[in-house]
Amino acid sequence: KVSESAREKAWNKYESLLAADGALACSKKKKETWGVCIFIVAIDLDEVTFTFTELLKSINISVCTFFQFLKEVDVNMDTVSTKVDSTVSRLKKKYDVLFALYHKFERTCGLIYLEQPSSEISAELSSVLVLKNYWITFLLAKGKVLQVEDDLVISFQLLLCVLDYFIKLSPPAMLKEPYKSSVSAVTVNGSARTPRRGQNRSSRTAKQLDTDTKIIEILCKEHDCNLDEVKNVYFTSFIPFLNSAGIVASNGLPEVEVILKQYDELYLKNKDIDARLFLNHDETLQPDVIACSQLERTPLKNNPDEEINIILPQTPVRAAMSNIQQLIMILNSATDKPSDTLIMYFNNCTVNPKDSILKRVESFDHIFQKKFAEAVGQGWAEIGSQRYKLGVRLYYRVMESMLKSEEERLSVQNFSKLLNDNIFHTSLLACAVEVVMATYGRNASQSDSASTETRESFPWILSVFDLKAFDFYKVIESFIKAEPSLTREMIKHLEHCEHRIMESLAWQSGSPLFDLIKQSKEREGQTDQPEPTSSLNTPLQHNHTAADLYLSPVKSPKKKASGPPLSASSTPDAQPPVIPQTQKPQKSTSLSLFYKKVYLLAYRRLHTLFLHLLSEHPDLEPLIWTLFQHTLQNEYELMRDRHLDQIMMCSMYGICKVKNVDLRFKIIVSAYKELCNTNQETFKRVLIREEQYDSIIVFYNLVFMQKLKTNILQYASSRPPTLSPIPHIPRSPYQFSNSPRRVPAGNNIYISPLKSPYKFSDGFQSPTKMTPRSRILVSIGESFGTSEKFQKINQMLCNSECQLKRSAEVGAAAPKPLKRLRFDIEGQDEADGSKHLPQESKFQQKLAEMTSTRTRMQKQKLNDGNNTSANEEK
């Protein structure tokens, strides 16, 4: 199926791979290497004359193994183009979603259908045929109505619609409870399997769903799905699909041959994965042990004799639905309109912003619906509107929280200047909608950060709201602080957005960042700096608010050092103070804080890569950092339309070159590829000059080296440049560590983060059983988790069990668990461990001290950055 020209180019690539350095893997897997070469060339030439599954079958390899091998053979940066990278990323995302959905589908069907139904059921309705019919109908529906096939949540909602439709058409004798009773009730009221002749099928199905939503309600409850959203998918997408496809026979069931033929046409057109093979558990679609997608993982038991504790499996679908339910629960109490408290703030403004806020929210509703439909599919505009409305609720909620904090901080209630700032509102609304989109947009694969992105992933939201990345960045930190109910995943996501902005998006042409830097440089005739190096080794303070950043410069001319900083929000209607000729304008808070954060991110990236490559040359790190920091500060134009990591790798290569340390770019790139949150396009496609791109090696030779040659050569002289101080690395104001923490002065005592013993279902919390492994880990002594240590702990607990039981019965009306530890009893968690009951053992005293210390640690963590110096330079 491959053309002669493509075959010839593929052969040339194949020979070059076998001759390349590190070609051992290629020489051992010649057939696989040949297949990979054909794949690469076919995509680069736009001559894909075969499907991806056909290729996998020809070289007898699985999807995940193919992706991994392709990564291995990319020994040189030009082996795999960014075009191939993009195609592979799309295929991998589609595979991850299909893999997660099929295993969810199999398990769900096992809960719905009897494995061996009664003999009255005909052979044509066997469970195997039912599975085949359902799955292929779903694949066809997904391919026809979804433009974005890597949207896990919408795909799963569509799958529930397919299940609902087929369950209603199934004989009750095939079904398990509660589906059997629900279908029997429908049959009594009028069988769905014997429709009247001449009646319109779509109106009949719609009427049936209107009168009987029992099955869809059961499915949604079982899978923590929002009923209204699934019904919307049913009406706006699934029913139109059934009517347009013409696949439904007179008995209401789709004809297998018809749907097979239509899916075959779709598969051959897309030339990708034949998802029908999941039904056969085909080896090409099975994951590797190390590989990509995550199967359901059940916790292992420590002891085969102990009682089984049921833990909800965190499959990709379950995790996505749980996150969505948690978000909806948070927003249940929020409103679609400004609250009375917000109205009060609006009324206190010199210029009331209410009308403009409401108008802006309504205007973006229409814009968002249109953009969402363009990205996902024209039938999905209403789903987009539902998600936008959730975002609006979060927007008002966070705005109110921000204003309350500002009022407490400044003792004022008039925030007219901030609340009439269009960019502030647009950024805040966009951030709220991004949180909703990211919650719904959880991808099937969580193991590969690059593969979690879809078409609607950040920075898609910036184009929807016509917003500059630098302006969006200003609201992120305040947004996180203002909404304490954000999940760990969402905090991580917003921090990832912030990093994306700092590393590349804020440096794009047209960004207001360059104007700010230019103004900063012009103040003192090019001697001023966006952020002086002297500030690098001072702690990064996290007491800046959105008001500071959106209204900066925010400080009047310098006064006495002891005076507290004055926010523009404290005099929101006042004009900027008149600055005497003898005094200099103040720096922009937003620019200063941005540069501090960029330096911090840059050094962290550099340090990580340095440990991978140059740990034997520790003296080189300060030199590389000095060159890196100098470039960001003084040659910032090199960052225009480029990436922070490109400057980092060039700085490392340049210093190694001048210091005669053998470190080739290929080695740097190979190590860089293994780091988190990296993209191959970063080193394969670097801007050389206007609209011309090439590899990072070409960029170094033609641009970076030409610009910094004099500076780089100074490091070889006897008088090298003054070294830049290493940035002070603070604890992130966002992160909540997953790792066990050592208790200070705790004699080798560690505590893992406490996990919630609840799951979210129907918008409410309900308890679920947790094992010690899944809820909290405690280690006392030199190592974790040996059975002897935990046996001793259990013995100590058992000795005090009766005493604890009596204490619980006396102290409270509701009985407490028998194994509650002593420090759970009110009044017994003193920080110094001095208050204890006489019968307590030293072990319990130690646990009391440990827990109170843990509480202090958590409070300190949450308040990090709030107790900063009042004289901080903004």
Sequence and secondary structure as in RCSB ss.txt:
>XXXX:A:sequence
KVSESAREKAWNKYESLLAADGALACSKKKKETWGVCIFIVAIDLDEVTFTFTELLKSINISVCTFFQFLKEVDV
NMDTVSTKVDSTVSRLKKKYDVLFALYHKFERTCGLIYLEQPSSEISAELSSVLVLKNYWITFLLAKGKVLQVED
DLVISFQLLLCVLDYFIKLSPPAMLKEPYKSSVSAVTVNGSARTPRRGQNRSSRTAKQLDTDTKIIEILCKEHDC
NLDEVKNVYFTSFIPFLNSAGIVASNGLPEVEVILKQYDELYLKNKDIDARLFLNHDETLQPDVIACSQLERTPL
KNNPDEEINIILPQTPVRAAMSNIQQLIMILNSATDKPSDTLIMYFNNCTVNPKDSILKRVESFDHIFQKKFAEA
VGQGWAEIGSQRYKLGVRLYYRVMESMLKSEEERLSVQNFSKLLNDNIFHTSLLACAVEVVMATYGRNASQSDSA
STETRESFPWILSVFDLKAFDFYKVIESFIKAEPSLTREMIKHLEHCEHRIMESLAWQSGSPLFDLIKQSKEREG
QTDQPEPTSSLNTPLQHNHTAADLYLSPVKSPKKKASGPPLSASSTPDAQPPVIPQTQKPQKSTSLSLFYKKVYL
LAYRRLHTLFLHLLSEHPDLEPLIWTLFQHTLQNEYELMRDRHLDQIMMCSMYGICKVKNVDLRFKIIVSAYKEL
CNTNQETFKRVLIREEQYDSIIVFYNLVFMQKLKTNILQYASSRPPTLSPIPHIPRSPYQFSNSPRRVPAGNNIY
ISPLKSPYKFSDGFQSPTKMTPRSRILVSIGESFGTSEKFQKINQMLCNSECQLKRSAEVGAAAPKPLKRLRFDI
EGQDEADGSKHLPQESKFQQKLAEMTSTRTRMQKQKLNDGNNTSANEEK
>XXXX:A:secstr
   HHHHHHHHHHHHHHHHSTTTHHHHH HHHHHHHHHHHHHHHTT   S HHHHHHHHT  HHHHHHHHHHH  
STTSS HHHHHHHHHHHHHHHHHHHHHHHHHHHHHHHB SS  TTS GGG HHHHHHHHHHHHHHHHHHH S TT
 HHHHHHHHHHHHHHHHHTS GGGB TTHHHHHHHHHHH  TTS  TT  HHHHHHHHHHH  HHHHHHHHHTT 
 HHHHHHHIIIIIHHHHHHHT B TTSSB HHHHHHHHHHHHHHHTS  GGGGGGT GGGS  SSSSS       
 S TTS         HHHHHHHHHHHHHHHHTT  SS  HHHHHHHHTSSS  HHHHHHHHHHHHHHHHHHHHHH
H GGGHHHHHHHHHHHHHHHHHHHHHHHHHHHHHHS    HHHHT HHHHHHHHHHHHHHHHHHHT  S  S GG
GG  TTSTTHHHHHTT  HHHHHHHHHHHHHH TT  HHHHHHHHHHHHHHHHTGGGSTT HHHHHHHHHHHTTT
T   SS GGGTTS       HHHHHT S   S   TTS    GGGSTTS      TTS     HHHHHHHHHHHH
HHHHHHHHHHHHH TT TTHHHHHHHHHHHHHHH GGGGTTS HHHHHHHHHHHHHHHTT    HHHHHHHHHTS
TT  THHHHSEEEETTEEE HHHHIIIIIHHHHHHHHHHTTSSS             SS    S EE TTSSSEE
E     SEEEETTEEEE    HHHH  EEESSSS  HHHHHHHHHHHHHTHHHHHHHHHHH SS   TT  GGGS
TT   TTS    TT  HHHHHHHHHHHHHHHHHHHHHTTTSS  TT   
